[in-house]
Amino acid sequence: MNPPRTIRVGLTGGIASGKSTVSEQLGQLGAVVIDTDKIAREVVQPGSEALKQITGRFGGEMLDVDGSLRRGRLARIVFDKPQEKIWLEQLLHPLIKRRADELARNAVDSGSSVVVFDVPLLFESGWDKSVDVVWTVFVSSATQRIRLKNRDGLSEDEISARLNSQWPIEEKARKSDIVINNEGSPAETRRQVESAWKSLQERDE
């Protein structure tokens, strides 16, 4: 009998949708979660080639006193200038994908049955084509705006820039296999995650 195949789940959502909560719950249920935001921080650590290219393009003011990247300052630049966002993505996305694939291979070799790729720009970067199923964590765009204002203290223009840098969350939901609606209570979200998790377990039975 062949060993069960590892299921590759792509987890995405809009900014401030609560994707990290769902990602954490999946880890608790037994999935190996590969957090691409975390990898994105790793690939720009002090001394990295990527950080050298970023400072070469945007200047030394991108660095904090300890030599680390000032991510907030960089974010303001790329959200204001779409061409700079494209440049940054072309630099970082291949590095992030390579590291994520390496971690996934390690998980498969260790016998993990489910590997979750937590990718904010899953559809935008074409990552949806390399997973078996796609889950989107959904809240309305109105809720996104409220959360961004309350959580990050952003202006309306800054909120619009961030939302416009991603696909509309409704479009992501339409293209997904599973939609986790995170408009309700934490308990309601958890129930949806557990139900979807159960469907994964039954997928190859």
C-alpha positions, 0 to 999 in steps of 0.5 A, a space after each residue: 500500500 502506498 503511503 498517504 499523499 501529503 495535501 498542500 493547502 494554500 491559505 490566504 485572505 485579505 489584509 486584516 481578515 484574521 488569516 493568522 488566527 486560522 493559520 494558528 488553529 490549523 497548526 493546533 489541529 496538526 498541520 505543518 504551517 509554512 508562514 511566508 510572512 515569517 520567511 519574508 522577514 528571514 530573507 531580508 535579515 542583516 547581511 542578506 543579499 536581498 537587504 543589500 539590494 533594497 538599501 542600494 535602491 532606496 538608501 540607507 534610511 531603510 535600515 534601523 540602528 541595529 541594521 535591520 530593515 525598517 519594514 514600515 518605511 519600506 511599506 509606505 514607499 511601495 504602497 505609494 509607488 506601484 512600480 517599486 512594489 513590482 520591483 520588490 516582489 520580483 526580488 523577494 518572491 522567488 527567495 520566499 518560494 524557494 525557502 517555503 518549498 524546502 520547508 515543505 519537502 522537509 515536512 513531507 519527508 517527516 510524514 506530515 499529512 497536511 502542509 499549509 502555505 500561509 500566503 497573503 498574495 496567494 492568487 496575485 503571485 500564482 501560488 494557487 497553481 502549486 497547491 491542492 486546495 485553496 482556503 480563503 479567510 473572508 471578511 467584508 471590505 468594510 470590516 477590513 477598513 474598520 480593522 485597519 483603522 483601529 489596529 494600525 491607525 491608518 488614514 483612509 488613503 493609506 487603507 485604500 492603498 493597501 486594499 488596492 494592492 491586493 485582489 478584492 477579497 470577494 474575488 479571492 473567495 470566489 476562486 477558493 475551495 473553502 471560505 472561512 467567514 471570520 465576521 462572527 465570533 471566534 467560536 464560529 470561526 473555529 467551528 468552520 476551521 474544524 469542519 474544513 479540517 475534517 474534510 481534508 482528513 476524509 479527502 483521500 479515504 
